[in-house]
Amino acid sequence: MSESLKIGDYIALHATEVDGFVFCQDSGSQNGILGVKPDPDIQHPNLPNPFVAVFQVCIAHRYKFSKKRRKILEQLKSSPKDVVLRSKLSQTEKSAKAEDEGNHSEMRRLTGKRVVYGQVVQLKHIFTDKFIHISTTNTSFTSSSDMLVEILPFNSKNAHLRIMPRFKVKSEGDEIHYDDQIVFESMKSIGQYMHVSAGLAGPKAGASFDRHEVNLSVRQTGYTLFHFSRGELEERIQGGSMIRLFHKEVEAYVCAEGQFHSDIVENVHLRVREMIPSIPKTMAPSTSAITYWQIELEEGILLGNVITWESQVKLRHMVTRKYLSVAADTKKLVLIENGSDPMTVFKISPVIETEMEFCNVKRRHQLCLEMVEHVKTVAKMDINLSTEERNLLSVAYKNVVGSRRHSWRILSSYECKENESGNSASTNAKLCQSERKKVEGELKDICNDIINLLDEHLIKVDGSGEKSYDSLVFYIKMKGDYYRYMAEFLEGSDRQEMAESSLKAYQQATEYAVEHLQPQHPIRLGLALNFSVFYYEILNSPDKACGMARSAFDDALTNLDQTSDESYKDSTLILQLLRDNLTLWSSDSDGERLFHRL
């Protein structure tokens, strides 16, 4: 069965009756209407940009004060000096801002939740950053009995759409999966649906509008769900991402000049960006549009998969909308219109030699220990640390240990690859082994150092002096964390000893947390997150890990409305991590370790 549709997913809608994707390429306030252009090539449809056909599935937002604000602004156009209206606007602005913040918070909280048939959602168009709306004033260009569907930048009931199955094999309450055929019912006009016109809209719908129109009608149109991406688009390089190509040796950008639908002014070339200290903007990367390229995966334009080494991709120039290609006769880089040409496919490959990688690994874990020494001095004063001091202690050791854990993973991976290739006696394998043992020694020293500091100064102070249970749980949790870090790389009886010490610390911290901290307290949630990772990663007990994470998530969610303003953001963030881990652990049949921990 295909993957489930979830809140926050990025999708494309394929209208089955006319065989094309729903899209809008007009980002202005005029002609912001949806259309469908028939194209039998589902993997490589003729779209100027993949994001013109990509929508994010959002929750149904509240809109009361947003609507009120728009009405007042409209009234002020005819009475700009009306004092009463301006006073109302000032009050409404605050309420509308709080409403928007509430919508964003609720969207973050529900992101990743499965969508079911009968659920009301909004669809946010990625290219324009606007929502699909059912117009109540504008009629369709193709049928006077139908209403227009357009994209607008605000929330309203006109943007609320109920997802229903096209065929009776599924019913309300069933999970929606990709490749399902669905219909969208308007919540503003119950019994009417997003429909694709049989004929072309024609020029009156906008310049060169040679496509079918999406409108509101009593007739239904089925849409097939295509999965583009999941997660924030800005957080990684993936299909559809915009990049700059910078030649490292020449220190120049790969660019071209021209405009779409017109001849190329200057084909692909390198342009040196001279750095002039007296002109500050020259010291920063270029922001000129001619230096931007959009990545498309070879498998399809509407795939937002993460780009990895060895991925085969196409590069599309943002200004000319033409593809980077290698000319067959001259072997030079040129721009061409045809994206199906095999000469437009490039492979993303690393060029750094193994020796350089070792230099980078060594540089990353040679961090300055001055911050650690400073916080150790304060901790050894045998006083209760403030929340800020406590967090500084945690961050200082986490930075020092984190870089070495990262280095250890890279070195272990290289060593494993060399051994699997039968090169265990090679220079690289020996160098990997030597560096790995060195990093392991440093990790043991640092972990033992913080554990001794916790036992001798911090846990003892909070245990014998005035009780501060959030600090006490925080410190005992840290102790469990650093025993866990050592269990990650030790073997045999040493690993068993560290695992038992970590388990004991986590259990002790949990006892205090359950007795003295609320379920939604960020420290208690952070403890549950790391303890569940310990069960999953160190003890290989996925059932216990899932049970602990799910229990902590459910208990905290029930009491989330009692969280203070200071803790709400931290608590919701950890809840998101717990939910992500549960999703990954539930679907991870191969045991791939992609989970979150603090």
Residue, then its C-alpha position, 0 to 999 in steps of 0.5 A: m500500500s502507498e504511503s499515507l498522506k499527512i498534514g504538512d506534506y507537499i503534493a501535486l494533484h493530477a486531474t485524471e479526466v484531462d490528464g494533467f497537473v493542477f498548476c498556477q504560474d501567475s504570482g501577481s494579484q491578477n490572473g491568479i487562477l488555477g488551470v490544468k494543461p494536458d500532458p501525457d508525460i506524468q514524470h516530466p510534465n511541461l512546467p516552467n517550475p515544479f513549484v507551480a504545481v506543488f501544494q502543501v496540505c495545511i490544517a483548516h485555519r481560523y480566520k475570524f479576526s483576519k476577516k474583520r481586519r480586511k473589512i476595516l481596511e476596505q472601509l478605510k479606503s473610502s474613509p482614510k481619516d476615520v478615527v473610530l475605524r483606525s482605533k478598531l483596526s489597531q485592536t483588530e490587528k493585535s487579535a489577528k496577529a494572535e490568531d495567525e500565531g495560533n494557526h502557525s502553532e497548531m500547524r506545527r503541532l499537527t504536522g505529520k498527523r495522518v489525513v483521513y477522508g472527510q477531514v477539512v484542509q487548506l491547500k497552500h500553493i508553494f510558488t505563490d505562497k497563497f491558498i486555494h479559494i472558492s470565489t463567491t463573486n467571480t463566475s467561471f470563464t467556461s460556465s456561467s453556472d460555476m464559480l471561479v477557483e483562485i489563489l489568495p493570500f489570506n485565510s477564510k472559509n472559502a479556503h476550507l476544502r473537505i477531502m472525499p474519496r472519488f469511489k465508494v471503496k473508501s469512506e469517511g474516516d479511512e486514511i488517505h494514501y498517495d495514488d488515491q483518487i480524491v475529490f475536494e468539496s467546498m465547505k463554503s458551498i456544500g455539495q459543490y466540488m473543485h472541477v476541471s472544465a471540459g474546454l479550454a478557458g481561452p484568453k479571457a482567463g488571462a494571457s495565453f491561458d491555453r489550459h483547462e480551468v479549475n472551477l467550482s461545480v456540482r460535477q466532480t473531478g477526480y485528482t490523483l495524489f502525487h507525493f512531492s516532499r515531506g518536511e520543510l523545503e528550506e532545510r535541505i537540498q532536494g528536487g526543486s531547490m535553487i542553488r548557485l554554481f561556484h567555480k572554486e579555483v577560478e572563483a566565478y559563478v556559472c551563469a547565463e543571460g536572457q529571458f524565458h520565451s526569448d533568445i539567449v543573450e549570452n550562453v553559459h559562461l563563468r563570471v568572476r565576482e570581484m571582491i572589493p572591501s570598500i563595497p560591502k555587497t561584493m564581499a557576500p555571495s551573488t544575489s543576481a538571478i542569472t546565477y541561480w539554477q534549479i535542481e530537478l531529479e532525472e526521475g521526474i520534475l515533481l519529485g522533491n527527494v533529497i539530493t545525495w552523492e551520485s544522484q542524477v539531476k538536471l539543472r534549469h536556469m531560473v531566468t531563461r528556464k532552459y536546461l544546462s547541457v553539454a553540446a555534442d560537437t564542442k563539448k561546451l556547456v550550453l542552454i537548451e530547451n529540451g529537458s529530455d535530452p540525455m546530455t542534460v543529465f549530470k551526476i552529483s559526485p564528491v571531489i575531495e580526496t580521502e586524505m582531505e576528509f581526514c583533515n576535515v575530521k581532525r579539524r572538526h573535533q579539535l574544538c577549543l575547551e575553554m568554554v568547558e573549563h569556564v563552566k567547570t570552574v563555576a560548577k565546582m563552587d558547590i552552588n545551585l546553578s541558575t537555569e542559564e548556567r545549567n544550560l551553558l554547562s550542557v551546551a559546552y560538553k555537548n559541543v565537545v562530545g558531539s563533534r567527536r561522536h560525529s568524527w567517530r561515526i565517519l572514521s568507523s564508516y571509512e574503516c568498515k568500507e575498507n575492510e569490506s573491500g578487502n583492504s584492511a591492511s591498506t594505509n587508509a584502513k590503518l589511518c582510520q583505525s588509529e584516528r578512531k582509537k584516538v577519538e574513542g580515548e578522547l570521548k572516554d576522558i570527556c564523558n568521565d569528566i562530566i560524570n565525575l563533575l555531576d556526581e561530586h558537585l551538581i547532583k550532590v548539591d541538589g540532593s542535599g541542599e534545597k530541592s530543585y527537582d528540575s535541576l536534579v532530573f536535568y543532571i541525572k539525565m545528563k549522567g545517563d546520556y554520557y554513559r550512553y555515549m560511551a556505550e555507543f563505541l565500547e564493546g564487550s563487558d565495558r559496553q555492558e557496564m556503561a549500558e547498565s550505568s546509563l539505565k540506572a541513571y535514566q531510571q532514577a531521573t524518571e522516578y524524580a520526574v514522574e513524582h515532581l514534574q508535570p508530563q509536559h515539562p520540557i526536561r521530563l519530555g527530554l528525558a523520555l526522548n533520550f531514554s527511549v533512544f537508549y532502549y532502541e539504540i543500546l538495548n535494541s528494544p524497539d517495543k519498549a522504546c515506542g511504548m515509552a515515547r508514546s506514553a510520554f507524548d500522550d501524557a504531555l499532549t493532554n496537559l499541553d494547555q497548562t504549559s507556561d509561555e516560557s516552556y511551551k516552545d521547548s515542549t512542543l519541539i520535543l513532542q515533535l521529535l518524539r512523534d518523528n521517532l515513533t513514525l520512524w521506528s514504526s516504519d523502519s523495518d531495516g533498522e536504519r538509525l535516523f531518529h532524534r535525540l537531545 
